[in-house]
């Protein structure tokens, strides 16, 4: 699954299987890389190491789950969706014996600020403040009912600086979209393992790495693939069938529809201005990310399509 690390099934299939780019998808291509520096940038890993937390996955689960408080593995496995529960249990709740949620929140914000700081000079203070206001408006308009991760992030106090506001707003927006994407996958009848099997090999990451970073065992992977073949979503070689591609179009259309409300809060001129200002930040963030990656978002340095 996406996960949101994650949620990007819409960019892994041929262009003719996808709906036309919506406003929600256009903005996702820009805000997701800005948020995602927290998973890929060395500065973000270093921020967690300074707290005494060692290991990528401890930092990942601590940072992403911290808005929920000192939570255990079960609700995190449910809300993150694509991760195997045993993988989550290896990190949670043990990380809370080493770091508090408040420390994790501070570390993830400090790391993101450091990773994104080089782009500040390109925008300048006035444009950075303008972008912060626009993204905060959009994030503040995100409906939160049924959106556990988005709601938890939206409840946090806003940072006092524009760059911090920008990163926090992109985090609310990405978790809002991700919560909706998980709902679309569940509605389509997919579980976490099935969504990973379906996606593997289609975005350049492949089964070996994708299975490793989501923690599914060989038996779980094989079982999920068998269920998808029974549904007619995979053929004998493991490739998606036309039935699966039609389902993908429906899932992505639903995801976009559920992610539209924040952008409806901006008038067309403000929306275009937000995209214009966000573009150089997204392009800088892309230099911190690995391509391809399990998130599924397309590289903002490349044209759409």
LINKAVEN-V235770 format. One record per run of one state. SS is the DSSP state (A for helix, B for strand, O for the rest). FROM is the first residue (numbers start at 0). LEN is the number of residues. If there is no record, write none. Layout:
# LINKAVEN-V235770
ss=[SS:SS]
from=[FROM:FROM]
len=[LEN:LEN]
This chain:
# LINKAVEN-V235770
ss=[O:A:O:A:O:A:O:A:O:A:O:A:O:A:O:A:O:A:O:A:O:A:O:A:O:A:O:A:O:A:O:B:O:B:O:A:O:A:O:A:O]
from=[0:8:11:14:17:22:40:41:50:55:68:72:80:84:91:93:97:100:123:124:140:147:154:161:187:191:199:206:214:217:231:233:234:239:240:241:258:260:264:267:286]
len=[8:3:3:3:5:18:1:9:5:13:4:8:4:7:2:4:3:23:1:16:7:7:7:26:4:8:7:8:3:14:2:1:5:1:1:17:2:4:3:19:19]
